[in-house]
Each structure stands twice: as structure tokens, then as C-alpha cells.
């Protein structure tokens, strides 16, 4: 099981809350956190419903679209992040387009953590551990 493998949470991005009840209840009974996504296309009422359903942390999607592209970190994004953080009873993690030190600096005060997926994967594909370490150094996360 996920728990036996050391997992403590999971994301099923395309599973609507209305269809997740049994899975989320079981996960919580096993001390595994269902991580739910808040997106800019959600209404305020939906964001509140999502916040109430999540556990562990909430994954805030910084922009519309699919993962892998660059997000323009601007006042509109900051406003959305602040709204999600205010609604969420758990920490907020921001992803979708987070790929540079400037992004991390922007997110400070607007989110509890940054989620860096595609950019880290691209670094690995370009040069495995050495390139990944260099990427994390460029973010200021490694010395």
C-alpha cells in the first residue's frame, strides 16, 4: 500500500470532490492526506469547499493551463494565492510554472511552499544529478 511504501499523501488531479468521498475517507482513516488542487478557475465558494476537503497541504495552481509552462508572477497571481491561503486551514503549496529564484522570492509571504516539478525534471533530463544540483543551487536551495 501507499502507507507501507512510506507515502503520506497523494494527488488525483482530475477527481472531483463530489466523487472522492469514499477514497478521501479511507485515506484519512489510514493517515494518508488527500492533496486537493485550488485553481484560478474555481469560484470562491468552490475554493472554500476544496479547502475544507484537503488534508496535509493544499496545492494551489498558479495559473490556468497545463503544467510545464512559465507563470508570470504578478499582482493577479498574488491576489489569488493570498485568497487561497486565507481560506485554507492547512499550508499552501504553489505549483505550475515555478522555476526560478525570482519565483521563490515572489512566493514568499504568499505561500508556504513552492512546488517545482517540470523544471526539476528538465534539469535531470539534461544532466541527471549534476544538472539537478546546479538547478537547485540556482534557486538558492543548495550551496
Backbone as ProteinMPNN parsed JSONL, in Angstrom:
{"seq_chain_A": "XXXXXXXXXXXXXXXXXXXXXXXXXXXXXXXXXXXXXXXXXXXXXXXXXXXXXXXXXXXXXXXXXXXXXXXXXXXXXXXXXXXXXXXXXXXXXXXXXXXXXXXXXXXXXXXXXXXXXXXXXXXXXXXXXXXXXXXXXXXXXXX", "coords_chain_A": {"N_chain_A": [[0.829, -1.177, 0.0], [0.267, 2.374, -0.244], [0.909, 3.66, 2.17], [2.55, 1.719, 3.408], [4.689, 1.85, 1.717], [5.85, 4.173, 2.458], [4.552, 6.475, 1.796], [2.76, 9.524, 2.376], [0.771, 11.085, 1.461], [-1.336, 11.986, -1.363], [-2.107, 12.929, -4.763], [-4.825, 13.278, -6.867], [-5.442, 14.667, -9.603], [-7.666, 15.079, -11.371], [-9.982, 14.285, -10.131], [-13.127, 14.955, -9.124], [-14.354, 16.596, -6.167], [-16.891, 15.773, -5.404], [-16.963, 13.149, -6.17], [-15.044, 11.925, -4.716], [-15.384, 11.171, -2.11], [-15.476, 8.539, -0.764], [-12.875, 7.542, -1.274], [-11.272, 9.584, -0.117], [-12.132, 9.491, 2.552], [-11.319, 6.906, 3.274], [-8.548, 7.187, 2.888], [-7.893, 9.133, 4.827], [-8.526, 7.663, 7.105], [-6.421, 5.955, 7.108], [-4.353, 7.542, 7.725], [-3.318, 9.044, 5.612], [-2.851, 11.744, 3.531], [-5.165, 13.337, 1.456], [-4.394, 15.384, -1.18], [-5.589, 18.315, -2.437], [-6.428, 20.286, -5.316], [-6.45, 23.788, -5.798], [-7.631, 26.023, -8.126], [-7.276, 28.809, -10.447], [-9.65, 28.957, -11.868], [-11.676, 28.192, -10.214], [-14.608, 29.065, -8.345], [-15.155, 31.339, -5.57], [-16.746, 30.077, -3.645], [-16.358, 27.42, -4.343], [-13.609, 27.194, -3.906], [-13.565, 27.394, -1.108], [-14.91, 25.054, -0.426], [-13.104, 23.169, -1.4], [-10.889, 23.755, 0.215], [-11.885, 22.929, 2.683], [-11.947, 20.201, 2.3], [-9.384, 19.241, 2.042], [-6.24, 17.872, 3.213], [-3.173, 17.782, 4.963], [-1.636, 19.496, 2.938], [-2.628, 22.13, 0.701], [-2.685, 22.204, -2.793], [-1.991, 24.82, -4.701], [-2.732, 26.015, -7.786], [-0.969, 28.026, -9.862], [-1.693, 29.233, -12.249], [-3.907, 29.251, -15.137], [-4.245, 26.448, -17.382], [-1.869, 23.931, -18.441], [0.655, 22.032, -16.724], [4.176, 22.815, -16.808], [4.682, 25.103, -18.333], [5.786, 28.56, -18.182], [4.97, 30.7, -15.508], [3.682, 33.917, -15.203], [4.502, 35.775, -12.626], [2.573, 37.88, -10.962], [0.534, 40.687, -9.802], [-2.094, 39.737, -9.961], [-1.782, 36.964, -9.667], [-0.669, 36.949, -7.091], [-2.835, 37.943, -5.599], [-4.711, 35.88, -5.935], [-3.303, 33.745, -4.717], [-3.106, 34.698, -2.093], [-5.802, 34.731, -1.379], [-6.417, 31.979, -1.464], [-4.695, 31.059, 0.516], [-5.763, 32.312, 2.745], [-8.247, 31.036, 2.923], [-7.541, 28.399, 3.378], [-7.127, 25.844, 5.785], [-4.842, 24.464, 6.109], [-1.295, 24.277, 5.223], [-0.25, 26.046, 2.216], [0.825, 25.048, -0.964], [2.442, 26.066, -3.879], [2.285, 25.587, -7.327], [2.924, 24.987, -10.844], [4.567, 26.38, -13.144], [6.581, 27.396, -11.548], [9.852, 28.09, -11.429], [12.225, 29.496, -11.089], [14.618, 31.429, -9.165], [13.598, 33.974, -8.707], [10.877, 33.473, -8.779], [10.518, 32.029, -6.404], [11.196, 34.008, -4.578], [9.121, 35.808, -5.075], [6.943, 34.287, -4.206], [7.286, 34.175, -1.458], [5.709, 34.917, 1.507], [3.269, 34.756, 0.288], [2.699, 32.115, 0.026], [3.167, 28.871, 1.516], [4.908, 26.971, 0.609], [6.83, 26.078, -2.308], [6.185, 24.345, -5.293], [8.039, 22.535, -7.394], [8.173, 21.047, -10.277], [8.215, 20.307, -13.228], [10.42, 21.88, -14.122], [12.502, 20.897, -12.534], [12.525, 18.252, -13.38], [13.246, 18.611, -16.079], [15.849, 19.59, -15.727], [17.069, 17.319, -14.636], [16.818, 15.571, -16.811], [18.547, 16.801, -18.575], [21.06, 16.466, -17.452], [21.213, 14.687, -15.353], [22.029, 13.953, -11.923], [24.046, 15.939, -11.483], [23.194, 18.174, -13.018], [20.695, 18.605, -11.858], [21.404, 19.271, -9.241], [22.79, 21.651, -9.789], [20.681, 23.179, -10.761], [19.06, 23.385, -8.431], [20.864, 24.798, -6.869], [20.887, 27.208, -8.289], [18.45, 28.155, -7.554], [18.908, 28.846, -5.025], [18.689, 26.943, -3.098], [20.531, 25.018, -2.492], [23.939, 24.863, -1.475]], "CA_chain_A": [[0.0, 0.0, 0.0], [0.985, 3.649, -0.245], [1.413, 3.87, 3.528], [3.652, 0.776, 3.631], [5.814, 2.29, 0.89], [6.37, 5.414, 3.014], [3.769, 7.615, 1.333], [1.951, 10.19, 3.405], [-0.276, 11.835, 0.793], [-1.466, 11.719, -2.796], [-2.867, 13.875, -5.577], [-5.543, 12.779, -8.032], [-5.838, 16.0, -10.06], [-8.916, 15.188, -12.118], [-11.057, 13.65, -9.381], [-13.968, 15.968, -8.474], [-14.655, 16.357, -4.747], [-18.167, 15.074, -5.288], [-16.745, 11.733, -6.455], [-13.864, 11.497, -3.972], [-15.721, 10.938, -0.704], [-15.059, 7.233, -0.242], [-11.408, 7.477, -1.329], [-10.709, 10.51, 0.867], [-12.432, 8.964, 3.888], [-10.42, 5.774, 3.51], [-7.186, 7.702, 3.015], [-7.755, 9.777, 6.131], [-8.537, 6.61, 8.127], [-5.106, 5.325, 7.038], [-3.407, 8.629, 7.992], [-2.756, 9.473, 4.334], [-3.504, 13.015, 3.218], [-5.54, 13.667, 0.077], [-3.987, 16.742, -1.533], [-6.581, 18.812, -3.383], [-5.955, 21.437, -6.079], [-7.218, 25.017, -5.953], [-7.227, 26.618, -9.393], [-7.847, 30.129, -10.716], [-10.979, 28.858, -12.477], [-12.651, 27.892, -9.168], [-15.308, 30.175, -7.694], [-14.805, 31.466, -4.161], [-17.472, 29.036, -2.921], [-15.686, 26.148, -4.632], [-12.324, 27.228, -3.205], [-13.832, 27.099, 0.297], [-15.251, 23.632, -0.369], [-11.838, 22.455, -1.603], [-10.087, 23.963, 1.431], [-12.456, 22.109, 3.749], [-11.768, 18.78, 1.984], [-7.989, 18.855, 1.926], [-5.502, 17.488, 4.4], [-1.737, 17.847, 4.669], [-1.475, 20.823, 2.353], [-3.435, 22.33, -0.493], [-1.879, 22.518, -3.969], [-2.565, 25.968, -5.392], [-2.271, 26.1, -9.169], [-0.7, 29.459, -10.038], [-2.253, 29.794, -13.489], [-4.719, 28.351, -15.957], [-3.472, 25.702, -18.363], [-1.23, 22.688, -18.025], [1.964, 22.182, -16.111], [5.314, 22.842, -17.728], [4.924, 26.437, -18.871], [6.239, 29.595, -17.25], [3.906, 31.528, -14.962], [4.018, 35.313, -14.958], [4.17, 36.077, -11.243], [2.147, 39.276, -10.948], [-0.432, 41.046, -8.762], [-3.259, 38.851, -10.065], [-1.391, 35.692, -9.056], [-0.531, 37.204, -5.654], [-4.181, 38.07, -5.037], [-5.287, 34.539, -5.891], [-2.584, 32.973, -3.704], [-3.497, 35.21, -0.775], [-7.173, 34.259, -1.139], [-6.344, 30.547, -1.156], [-4.027, 30.901, 1.814], [-6.719, 32.746, 3.757], [-9.301, 30.028, 3.022], [-7.016, 27.074, 3.688], [-6.735, 25.565, 7.163], [-3.556, 23.766, 6.045], [-0.336, 25.036, 4.414], [-0.452, 26.109, 0.769], [1.953, 24.825, -1.852], [2.126, 26.649, -5.18], [2.955, 24.979, -8.46], [2.596, 25.369, -12.227], [5.375, 27.474, -13.648], [7.581, 27.836, -10.582], [11.08, 27.53, -11.999], [13.387, 30.381, -10.947], [14.801, 32.044, -7.85], [12.675, 35.105, -8.63], [9.561, 32.922, -8.449], [10.532, 31.716, -4.977], [11.171, 35.289, -3.869], [7.758, 36.327, -5.23], [6.005, 33.477, -3.425], [7.499, 34.414, -0.031], [4.626, 35.714, 2.057], [2.004, 34.418, -0.386], [2.525, 30.664, 0.064], [4.01, 28.199, 2.496], [5.926, 26.187, -0.094], [6.812, 26.08, -3.773], [6.226, 23.014, -5.902], [8.832, 22.669, -8.616], [8.139, 19.73, -10.894], [8.699, 20.213, -14.604], [11.758, 22.465, -14.245], [13.446, 19.961, -11.93], [12.596, 17.1, -14.278], [14.04, 19.025, -17.246], [17.251, 19.635, -15.309], [17.518, 15.929, -14.52], [16.936, 15.018, -18.166], [19.692, 17.423, -19.237], [22.358, 16.058, -16.915], [20.996, 13.886, -14.148], [22.253, 14.547, -10.597], [24.859, 17.159, -11.554], [22.352, 19.262, -13.514], [19.654, 18.859, -10.877], [22.049, 20.016, -8.153], [23.056, 23.01, -10.287], [19.387, 23.854, -10.81], [18.677, 23.743, -7.069], [21.774, 25.872, -6.448], [20.436, 28.447, -8.925], [17.287, 28.592, -6.796], [19.358, 29.208, -3.684], [18.282, 25.886, -2.179], [21.735, 24.263, -2.169], [25.183, 25.647, -1.525]], "C_chain_A": [[0.879, 1.248, 0.0], [1.634, 3.904, 1.111], [2.627, 2.982, 3.799], [4.896, 1.17, 2.843], [6.411, 3.608, 1.389], [5.626, 6.655, 2.574], [2.952, 8.22, 2.451], [0.837, 11.026, 2.789], [-0.305, 11.495, -0.682], [-2.295, 12.809, -3.457], [-3.52, 13.097, -6.709], [-6.154, 14.028, -8.667], [-7.194, 16.11, -10.743], [-10.094, 14.51, -11.426], [-11.878, 14.725, -8.673], [-14.257, 15.6, -7.015], [-15.905, 15.512, -4.572], [-18.034, 13.57, -5.534], [-15.623, 11.138, -5.612], [-14.154, 11.068, -2.543], [-15.189, 9.642, -0.122], [-13.54, 7.11, -0.209], [-10.787, 8.355, -0.255], [-10.964, 10.025, 2.288], [-11.496, 7.805, 4.226], [-8.991, 6.265, 3.718], [-6.965, 8.317, 4.389], [-7.745, 8.744, 7.261], [-7.193, 5.88, 8.186], [-3.98, 6.328, 7.307], [-2.61, 9.0, 6.73], [-3.55, 10.692, 3.886], [-3.879, 13.125, 1.743], [-5.196, 15.14, -0.175], [-4.897, 17.21, -2.665], [-6.042, 20.071, -4.053], [-6.957, 22.584, -6.06], [-6.72, 25.674, -7.234], [-7.876, 27.977, -9.599], [-9.241, 30.094, -11.349], [-12.059, 28.53, -11.451], [-13.317, 29.162, -8.658], [-14.852, 30.238, -6.234], [-15.49, 30.379, -3.334], [-16.803, 27.675, -3.121], [-14.335, 26.078, -3.927], [-12.512, 26.879, -1.729], [-14.134, 25.62, 0.487], [-13.982, 22.777, -0.504], [-10.986, 22.557, -0.343], [-10.584, 23.067, 2.566], [-12.199, 20.616, 3.537], [-10.316, 18.324, 2.033], [-7.38, 18.513, 3.274], [-4.021, 17.538, 4.033], [-1.344, 19.219, 4.184], [-2.399, 20.927, 1.162], [-2.495, 22.76, -1.62], [-2.589, 23.638, -4.716], [-1.915, 26.064, -6.771], [-2.167, 27.585, -9.53], [-1.325, 30.064, -11.29], [-3.131, 28.765, -14.174], [-3.79, 27.587, -16.908], [-2.882, 24.439, -17.77], [0.14, 22.988, -17.445], [3.06, 22.234, -17.174], [5.631, 24.202, -18.302], [5.388, 27.39, -17.786], [5.035, 30.412, -16.791], [4.428, 32.933, -14.753], [3.552, 35.645, -13.552], [3.846, 37.567, -11.153], [1.105, 39.493, -9.853], [-1.657, 40.139, -8.792], [-2.972, 37.501, -9.423], [-1.297, 35.87, -7.543], [-1.891, 37.276, -4.976], [-4.845, 36.703, -4.903], [-4.62, 33.701, -4.804], [-2.992, 33.402, -2.295], [-4.905, 34.744, -0.403], [-7.163, 32.785, -0.734], [-5.738, 30.315, 0.221], [-4.974, 31.281, 2.952], [-7.805, 31.693, 3.986], [-8.801, 28.699, 3.582], [-6.64, 26.912, 5.159], [-5.38, 24.854, 7.253], [-2.592, 24.59, 5.196], [-0.667, 24.996, 2.924], [0.868, 25.897, 0.045], [1.562, 25.32, -3.228], [2.955, 25.993, -6.258], [2.403, 25.516, -9.762], [3.404, 26.604, -12.597], [6.377, 28.041, -12.67], [8.919, 27.226, -11.015], [12.329, 28.384, -11.81], [13.434, 30.966, -9.54], [13.834, 33.214, -7.654], [11.262, 34.645, -8.284], [9.467, 32.628, -6.959], [10.462, 32.996, -4.146], [9.777, 35.912, -3.926], [6.79, 35.597, -4.304], [6.14, 33.694, -1.918], [6.414, 35.352, 0.484], [3.279, 35.431, 1.43], [1.698, 32.924, -0.316], [3.475, 30.081, 1.106], [5.107, 27.365, 1.851], [5.752, 26.342, -1.598], [6.907, 24.635, -4.252], [6.892, 23.169, -7.257], [8.946, 21.276, -9.236], [8.818, 19.687, -12.237], [10.114, 20.747, -14.749], [12.817, 21.539, -13.652], [13.617, 18.723, -12.818], [13.433, 17.424, -15.518], [15.527, 19.078, -16.907], [17.814, 18.225, -15.222], [17.746, 15.326, -15.906], [18.143, 15.577, -18.904], [21.023, 16.937, -18.687], [22.289, 15.352, -15.59], [21.388, 14.653, -12.877], [23.021, 15.866, -10.658], [24.006, 18.361, -11.994], [21.247, 19.613, -12.52], [20.218, 19.645, -9.7], [22.321, 21.46, -8.571], [21.757, 23.816, -10.346], [18.973, 24.289, -9.402], [19.602, 24.814, -6.484], [21.329, 27.206, -7.035], [19.198, 29.02, -8.227], [17.66, 29.085, -5.403], [19.009, 28.159, -2.644], [19.429, 24.978, -1.763], [22.932, 25.195, -2.238], [26.207, 24.951, -2.368]], "O_chain_A": [[2.087, 1.171, 0.22], [2.79, 4.321, 1.179], [3.621, 3.444, 4.359], [6.018, 0.866, 3.247], [7.374, 4.107, 0.807], [6.01, 7.769, 2.93], [2.506, 7.521, 3.361], [0.038, 11.616, 3.516], [0.58, 10.809, -1.193], [-3.073, 13.51, -2.809], [-2.854, 12.349, -7.424], [-7.268, 14.414, -8.311], [-7.812, 17.173, -10.686], [-11.094, 14.194, -12.071], [-11.393, 15.346, -7.726], [-14.386, 14.422, -6.681], [-15.967, 14.645, -3.7], [-18.912, 12.802, -5.14], [-15.285, 9.966, -5.777], [-13.242, 10.64, -1.836], [-14.519, 9.655, 0.91], [-12.977, 6.628, 0.774], [-9.872, 7.921, 0.446], [-10.086, 10.143, 3.143], [-10.951, 7.735, 5.328], [-8.303, 5.805, 4.629], [-5.956, 8.045, 5.039], [-7.044, 8.92, 8.257], [-6.865, 5.26, 9.197], [-2.803, 6.009, 7.14], [-1.402, 9.234, 6.781], [-4.781, 10.667, 3.866], [-3.015, 13.019, 0.873], [-5.661, 16.025, 0.542], [-4.966, 16.579, -3.719], [-5.292, 20.834, -3.443], [-8.152, 22.385, -6.275], [-5.516, 25.861, -7.407], [-8.909, 28.27, -8.996], [-9.937, 31.109, -11.358], [-13.245, 28.582, -11.778], [-12.677, 30.208, -8.55], [-14.236, 29.299, -5.728], [-14.882, 29.821, -2.421], [-16.697, 26.881, -2.187], [-13.956, 25.027, -3.409], [-11.703, 26.146, -1.161], [-13.671, 25.004, 1.447], [-13.82, 21.782, 0.201], [-10.426, 21.561, 0.115], [-9.784, 22.513, 3.32], [-12.231, 19.846, 4.496], [-10.053, 17.121, 2.063], [-7.935, 18.824, 4.328], [-3.676, 17.347, 2.867], [-0.781, 20.015, 4.936], [-2.899, 19.916, 0.668], [-1.611, 23.591, -1.412], [-3.656, 23.432, -5.293], [-0.695, 26.181, -6.89], [-3.163, 28.307, -9.503], [-1.471, 31.283, -11.379], [-3.108, 27.578, -13.846], [-2.681, 28.036, -17.196], [-3.333, 23.945, -16.737], [0.702, 24.063, -17.654], [2.883, 21.754, -18.293], [6.764, 24.433, -18.724], [5.378, 27.049, -16.603], [4.179, 30.772, -17.6], [5.505, 33.119, -14.186], [2.353, 35.781, -13.305], [4.736, 38.411, -11.256], [0.827, 38.586, -9.068], [-2.202, 39.81, -7.739], [-3.818, 36.954, -8.715], [-1.792, 35.03, -6.791], [-2.074, 36.725, -3.891], [-5.465, 36.404, -3.883], [-5.307, 33.015, -4.047], [-3.196, 32.564, -1.416], [-5.167, 34.403, 0.75], [-7.827, 32.396, 0.227], [-6.212, 29.48, 0.991], [-4.978, 30.638, 4.002], [-8.234, 31.482, 5.12], [-9.569, 27.958, 4.195], [-5.922, 27.742, 5.715], [-4.84, 24.669, 8.344], [-3.025, 25.517, 4.511], [-1.279, 24.047, 2.433], [1.891, 26.485, 0.396], [0.463, 25.028, -3.701], [4.171, 25.855, -6.128], [1.531, 26.385, -9.779], [2.965, 27.734, -12.383], [6.974, 29.083, -12.943], [9.099, 26.009, -10.974], [13.393, 28.032, -12.321], [12.433, 30.993, -8.824], [13.314, 33.415, -6.557], [10.533, 35.342, -7.578], [8.46, 32.939, -6.321], [9.757, 33.057, -3.139], [9.306, 36.478, -2.939], [5.922, 36.218, -3.69], [5.197, 33.423, -1.175], [6.228, 36.449, -0.043], [2.248, 35.821, 1.977], [0.567, 32.509, -0.57], [4.448, 30.715, 1.515], [6.126, 27.085, 2.483], [4.677, 26.687, -2.089], [7.625, 23.819, -3.676], [6.377, 23.844, -8.148], [9.72, 20.438, -8.772], [9.887, 19.093, -12.375], [10.933, 20.132, -15.432], [13.908, 21.411, -14.207], [14.726, 18.216, -12.981], [14.237, 16.601, -15.955], [16.366, 18.66, -17.705], [18.924, 17.971, -15.689], [18.75, 14.653, -16.14], [18.705, 14.904, -19.768], [22.029, 16.991, -19.394], [23.224, 15.422, -14.792], [21.118, 15.849, -12.76], [22.675, 16.812, -9.95], [24.094, 19.436, -11.403], [20.904, 20.784, -12.358], [19.582, 20.581, -9.215], [22.104, 22.386, -7.789], [21.744, 25.002, -10.017], [18.578, 25.438, -9.203], [19.162, 25.645, -5.689], [21.386, 28.23, -6.354], [18.932, 30.219, -8.302], [16.837, 29.665, -4.693], [19.027, 28.439, -1.445], [19.311, 24.244, -0.782], [22.928, 26.187, -2.967], [27.319, 25.455, -2.53]]}, "name": "protein", "num_of_chains": 1, "seq": "XXXXXXXXXXXXXXXXXXXXXXXXXXXXXXXXXXXXXXXXXXXXXXXXXXXXXXXXXXXXXXXXXXXXXXXXXXXXXXXXXXXXXXXXXXXXXXXXXXXXXXXXXXXXXXXXXXXXXXXXXXXXXXXXXXXXXXXXXXXXXXX"}
